[in-house]
Amino acid sequence: MATTRAGDTAYGVDAPGQLPDYADAVLEVADAIPAGRVLAYGDIAEILGEGGPRQVGAVMSRYGSMTTWWRVIRASGEPPPGLEDEAIEHYRAEGTPLVGGMLTGRRVDMRRARWEGPGA
């Protein structure tokens, strides 16, 4: 199980230093996304069978630095707000398909880059 700061009580953490089960599950899916592929926040909620895009977004906002955060994006293909430039660098390095091409693209081509999920 992934860990966080001791005493963190957000999202129902039961014991200091442990993530709540939902956050841990979200981060496990995010870690499984292969290089060059992405999932939307809602895709992860659908894979888990609980929560929704906002809940996944809240987990990624709070704990996302513990994983490959740039691979979890908006359904529109836009990178996480405030981290656009850093995310674009990761996309280019990994060969993630971008609308407008690798040199000038600023949005992920969801049709080509969306991962089918675990077991696909």
C-alpha positions as CSV (number, residue, x, y, z in Angstrom):
1,M,0.0,0.0,0.0
2,A,1.3,3.5,-0.8
3,T,2.0,5.9,2.0
4,T,1.7,9.6,2.7
5,R,2.5,12.0,5.5
6,A,1.9,10.7,9.0
7,G,-1.4,11.9,10.5
8,D,-3.0,12.7,7.2
9,T,-6.8,12.3,7.7
10,A,-8.1,13.3,4.3
11,Y,-10.2,10.7,2.4
12,G,-10.7,8.6,5.4
13,V,-7.2,7.5,6.2
14,D,-7.5,5.0,9.1
15,A,-3.8,4.9,10.2
16,P,-1.1,7.4,10.0
17,G,1.1,7.0,7.0
18,Q,-1.5,4.9,5.0
19,L,-3.5,6.0,2.0
20,P,-7.3,5.3,2.0
21,D,-8.3,2.3,-0.1
22,Y,-9.9,4.4,-2.8
23,A,-6.8,6.6,-3.2
24,D,-4.5,3.5,-3.3
25,A,-6.7,1.9,-6.0
26,V,-6.6,5.1,-8.1
27,L,-2.8,5.3,-7.9
28,E,-2.5,1.6,-8.7
29,V,-4.4,2.1,-12.0
30,A,-2.4,5.2,-12.7
31,D,0.9,3.3,-12.2
32,A,-0.3,0.6,-14.6
33,I,-0.8,3.0,-17.5
34,P,1.9,2.3,-20.1
35,A,4.3,5.0,-21.3
36,G,2.8,6.8,-24.3
37,R,-0.8,6.1,-23.2
38,V,-3.3,7.9,-21.0
39,L,-6.6,7.6,-19.1
40,A,-9.1,10.2,-18.4
41,Y,-10.2,10.7,-14.7
42,G,-13.6,9.2,-15.5
43,D,-11.9,6.2,-17.2
44,I,-10.2,5.3,-13.9
45,A,-13.5,5.7,-12.0
46,E,-15.1,3.3,-14.5
47,I,-12.3,0.8,-14.2
48,L,-12.6,0.9,-10.4
49,G,-16.4,0.7,-10.5
50,E,-16.8,3.6,-8.0
51,G,-16.4,7.3,-7.7
52,G,-16.3,9.6,-10.6
53,P,-14.0,12.0,-12.4
54,R,-14.0,14.5,-9.5
55,Q,-13.1,11.9,-6.9
56,V,-10.3,10.6,-9.1
57,G,-9.2,14.2,-9.7
58,A,-9.2,14.9,-6.0
59,V,-7.0,11.8,-5.4
60,M,-4.6,12.8,-8.2
61,S,-4.4,16.4,-6.9
62,R,-3.6,15.3,-3.4
63,Y,-1.5,12.1,-4.0
64,G,-0.7,12.2,-7.7
65,S,3.0,13.1,-7.3
66,M,3.5,9.6,-6.1
67,T,2.8,8.2,-9.6
68,T,2.9,8.9,-13.3
69,W,0.4,11.8,-12.9
70,W,0.8,13.1,-16.5
71,R,-0.9,9.9,-17.8
72,V,-4.2,10.8,-16.0
73,I,-5.9,13.7,-17.8
74,R,-9.1,15.4,-18.7
75,A,-11.4,13.6,-21.3
76,S,-10.7,16.5,-23.6
77,G,-7.0,15.5,-23.8
78,E,-5.8,18.5,-21.9
79,P,-3.0,18.0,-19.3
80,P,-3.6,18.6,-15.6
81,P,-4.1,22.3,-14.9
82,G,-1.0,24.1,-13.8
83,L,1.2,21.3,-14.9
84,E,0.7,21.6,-18.7
85,D,4.4,22.4,-19.7
86,E,5.8,19.6,-17.6
87,A,3.2,17.1,-18.8
88,I,3.9,18.0,-22.4
89,E,7.6,17.3,-21.9
90,H,6.6,13.8,-20.6
91,Y,4.3,13.2,-23.5
92,R,6.9,14.1,-26.0
93,A,9.5,12.0,-24.3
94,E,7.2,9.0,-24.2
95,G,5.8,9.4,-27.7
96,T,2.2,10.1,-26.6
97,P,0.2,11.1,-29.6
98,L,-0.6,14.8,-29.6
99,V,-3.2,16.7,-31.6
100,G,-1.2,18.9,-33.9
101,G,1.9,16.7,-33.8
102,M,4.8,16.1,-31.4
103,L,6.5,19.4,-31.9
104,T,3.6,21.8,-31.5
105,G,0.8,19.8,-30.0
106,R,-0.5,20.8,-26.6
107,R,-3.3,18.3,-26.2
108,V,-3.3,14.5,-26.1
109,D,-5.0,12.8,-29.0
110,M,-7.4,10.7,-26.9
111,R,-8.6,8.6,-29.8
112,R,-5.0,7.3,-30.3
113,A,-3.5,7.5,-26.8
114,R,-6.4,6.2,-24.6
115,W,-5.3,3.0,-22.9
116,E,-7.9,0.2,-22.9
117,G,-7.1,-0.6,-19.2
118,P,-5.8,-3.6,-17.3
119,G,-6.4,-6.9,-19.0
120,A,-7.0,-5.4,-22.4
